Amino acid sequence: MPADALATATELARSYLAGVGARPVGATATTAELRARLGVPLTEAGVEPAQVLTELARAADGGLVATAGSRYFGFVIGGSLPAALGADWLAAAWDQCAGLYVLSPAAAVVEEIAGGWLLDLFGLPATASVGFTTGCQTANFTGLAAGRHAVLARAGWDVEDKGLIGAPRVHILVGAQAHATIYSSLKMLGLGAGSARRVDADDQGRMRPDALRAALATCDGPTIVCAQAGEVNTGACDPFEPVADLCRAHGAWLHIDGAFGLWAATSPRLRHAVRGMERADSWATDAHKWLNVPYDSGLAFVADPEAHRAALTTRADYLVRVGGGTRDPSDYVPESSRRARGFAIYAALRALGRRGVADMIERCCALATRMAERLRAAPQVEILNDVALNQVLVRFRSPSGNDDAHTRVVIEQVQQDGTCWLGGTVWRGRAAMRISISAWNTTETDIDRSADAILAAAR
Ligand SMILES: *Cc1c(COP(=O)(O)O)cnc(C)c1O
């Protein structure tokens, strides 16, 4: 009976979340153990739904990573706000397909409303269009697809119809510390990851305007510039005012990858970090990171809705359009059929309110500063970045002098200890521990406990 399965799922989810703060943050099962536990024979006859769920939860348990908890500091992840998780459950129960208006008027209108709230919170033009994507990689793809359309249309070339073979050359300029998914997007768009020219960055990873000016001077014809809000290691944001001035003067399309950094704009106290970003042509961000909604959920904004739609719309006689000013969600994303992820974003924003969004972002940044201060107090610790947002880069000095190896060992020990989880990176040629504070439920106590665990590992 379906009700049993849902009751079982609720109970399993509740018990997982109730215990998530007490379990080791990293996974504990080996690959072989997971394969053995999950690799049961697929039987000829099926199994009772509630039994499937109970056994799945038991078998998966050791392979789950406690990203829903408050001490996961790896990558840039974030948890799930209760309202967003609840709305995501409802979206699944309702089984809405958010492709066309006619498939789910509620999903389409919720995107419209939440999209308007987001434009307002970020301080973006109210006339910009919004796509609810799977993540920031698809949001980057979306923004760059709109840019590819616009710069080639201005050169008299219809790229959607004719493709890129024989098209005027598109110059692509990318900050030296651009995220890997900018390159994936360029690759998928046929623009070529290798054709992008890197613009020098400063010691925090910010694009240097003088380098951008020099690079733009060599670009004759269609040009796209990719800037960034929130470098994945340091959290630094490009200087958007001079970058936007230069792009405007050159007639270049300016895209901003702001997977997490764009959220600084929602806080009156942090907004200065992204000043000028509202002057770009397209923006990409994530909701599953700093807005703390369940995976998968990203957002693409485009200042020119015509370019946005021209790049992505899908037309066929049977794909019924209602018209009359209704919005078909699939016009703004690469996918056709997809999950109605707007419900979770809508719920998160309503549950937090304006002040709540800003508080969550500010709290994470304050906790990152607290973490940096706690760690910096130890003599063997060096903080490599200016902690301006939610990212902290840490390096550990070793008595033997091999700081790279020592830093990697400390990271491994912290991961094994299980109090918290964080990963490693290489920053300007040196190994570093990378800490990201992005979860709605992280507290000062979590930071202090984790700092103690990190310092114990370093000793
Ligand atoms: C996480 C991230 C991305 C990719 O986002 P996904 O949600 O993983 O697709 C892109 N850019 C930056 C700066 C990021 O931090």
The ligand as a MOL file (V3000), in Angstrom:
LIG
                    3D

  0  0  0     0  0            999 V3000
M  V30 BEGIN CTAB
M  V30 COUNTS 15 15 0 0 0
M  V30 BEGIN ATOM
M  V30 1 C 29.7830 24.7710 -7.3530 0
M  V30 2 C 30.2180 25.7330 -8.3840 0
M  V30 3 C 29.8480 25.5820 -9.7250 0
M  V30 4 C 29.1300 24.3570 -10.2370 0
M  V30 5 O 27.8920 24.2330 -9.6630 0
M  V30 6 P 27.0710 22.8460 -9.6690 0
M  V30 7 O 25.9230 23.1840 -8.8160 0
M  V30 8 O 27.9810 21.8120 -9.1220 0
M  V30 9 O 26.6830 22.5550 -11.0730 0
M  V30 10 C 30.2080 26.5700 -10.6110 0
M  V30 11 N 30.9170 27.6300 -10.2130 0
M  V30 12 C 31.3130 27.8110 -8.9460 0
M  V30 13 C 32.0880 29.0230 -8.5800 0
M  V30 14 C 30.9770 26.8570 -7.9730 0
M  V30 15 O 31.3550 27.0320 -6.6980 0
M  V30 END ATOM
M  V30 BEGIN BOND
M  V30 1 1 1 2
M  V30 2 1 2 3
M  V30 3 2 2 14
M  V30 4 1 3 4
M  V30 5 2 3 10
M  V30 6 1 4 5
M  V30 7 1 5 6
M  V30 8 2 6 7
M  V30 9 1 6 8
M  V30 10 1 6 9
M  V30 11 1 10 11
M  V30 12 2 11 12
M  V30 13 1 12 13
M  V30 14 1 12 14
M  V30 15 1 14 15
M  V30 END BOND
M  V30 END CTAB
M  END
